Amino acid sequence: MSEKTKFGAIVILAVVFAIGGLCGVGGTIFYLKQAHDRPHRTPRDIYRVQVDRMTSRLERSLDLNEDQIPLVRQEIAKFGEAMKELNQSMEPEFRALMDKRAIAIEQHLTDEQLPVFRENRKQHQMREKARREKSREGEKPSAWKFKWKDSPQACESDLSSGASC
């Protein structure tokens, strides 16, 4: 293979990689801009979308006629509301069961592990509370915004305040 051919191949590879990089960066910027400009949906909006999706999926798979579609949609919505109410009514029982689980786990931990476990549990409860509050406000919850105490972001903020990680 001659030097001219090798040089041509390298130039072509460099151009292809450059185009790929530009497309990747451009696509990411475009996606982030679209995601940022998207209005926040309320839980009611999300519920309607779920009912629409299930109705259209059943319509396609079962070949529903025009008379059946509104009836099936009405049943989906009616039972969806009932399931939502059941979920809300069972929440205290679910929380009590989670507390019992934590107590059972604590029985097997050492004195050094116990405070770490309790702190982790407390942090988890705080994240869940924040997630529930955001969902009530109609915001999309994001796990990426939370800073774990041992995350690199938390370490950076500790370093900027003069503390050590």
N, C-alpha and C positions, 0 to 999 in steps of 0.2 A: 504494500500500500504506500503510495507516494505521500510526501509531506503536504501537497496541495489537497489531496483527498482527505487526509486527517484533519487539516485545518477547516475544510468545508464541513466535515461532520461535526466538529466542535462548535462551529458557528451555528449550525442548524440546531444542535442540542441547546446551546445557550439561548437562542431565540425561542425555542419551544418552552424551556423552563421560565424564561422571562414572561412569556404570554400566560403560562399557567399561574405564575405568581401574581400577575396583575389581575387575572380573572378571579383568583382566590380572594385577594384583598378587596377587589371591587364587589364581589358577591357578598362578602362578609359585611362590608359597609352598607350595601343595599339592604341586606336582611336586618341588620341592627336598626337602620333608619325606619324600616317598615314596622318592626316590632315596637319601636319607641313611639311611633305615630299612631299605632292602633289604639282605639279607645278601650277603656277598661270595661269589661262586661260584668254585669251583675249576675248573681247566682240564678236569678229568674231567667236571664238571657241564656245562660249555659244550659239550664234545664230545658228550655224550649228547643235548643239545638239538639239536645240528646233525644227528645221526643221526635223531632223531625227525622233524625238519622235512623232511629229504630223503625219509624213508620215507613220510610222509603226503603229500608232494607227488607222489611216484611212485604212491602208492595212488590218489589222485584222478585224476591225468592218465592212468594206464594202466588204471584200473578193476580193480585187483588183487583176487583173491578171498582168502578167509580163509586158505587154505593157502599162498598165495604171500607174504603180508605178512611172516611171521617169517623166511622164507628170504631175501627181498630185504633185510630189515633186517640179517640175519647177514652177507650179502655186503658191504653198505655198511660195517659195522663192521670186518670183516676187512681190506678194502682201505684203509679209513681208517687203521688201525694201520700197515699197510705203507707208506702215503704219509708218515705221521708219522716213521717210522723212516728212510725215504729222505731226508726233509728234514733230519733231524738228522745223518745221515751225510754229507750234502753241505755242511753248514755250514762246515767248514774250507776247502773249495774255494771257496765263495762269498766268504768273508772274504779269501782270498788274491787272488781276482779284484778285489775292492774295493780292496785295497792296491795292486795293479798299476795300477788306474785312477787312484788318487791320485798315484802316482809319475808317470804319464803327464801328468796335469794340471799337476803342479808344474813340469814342463819348460817350460811355456808362460807361467809367471808371473814377474813382476818381483820384485826383492828386497824391495819394500815389500808386495807381495801375498802372498808366500810365508808369512810368520808369521801373517797373518790367516787364510789358508786352513788352515794347520795347527791354529790355535786353534779354528776352526769345526769342523774334523774331530774334534778332541779332545772338544769339547763334545757333538757328535753321538754319539760313542762312549760318553760318560758317560750321556747320556739313554737310549741303547739298553740299556746295562748295567742301569740302574735299572729300565727297563721289563721286562726279562727277569727280574730278581729279584722284582719285584712279581707277575709272572704266575706264577712258581714258588710264591709265597706265597698265591696265589689272589686277590690284590687286582686290582681293575680299574685298568689304567694310565690316567693322565691327563696329557695334554700341557699342560693349563692350569696345572698346579702348578709347572712348571719355569719359572724366571726367566731369560730371556735376558739377556746382559750389557748389551744396548742397549734393553731393554724399559722401559716407564714404571715398572713395579714395581721394577726394579733401580735405576732412577734415583731413585725415592723413598727406597729404603733407603740409597743413597749420600748423598742430601741429609741424611737423619736422622743419619748418622754424621759429617757435616761435610765430606764430599768433594763435588766438583762432577761433574756429568754430562758 
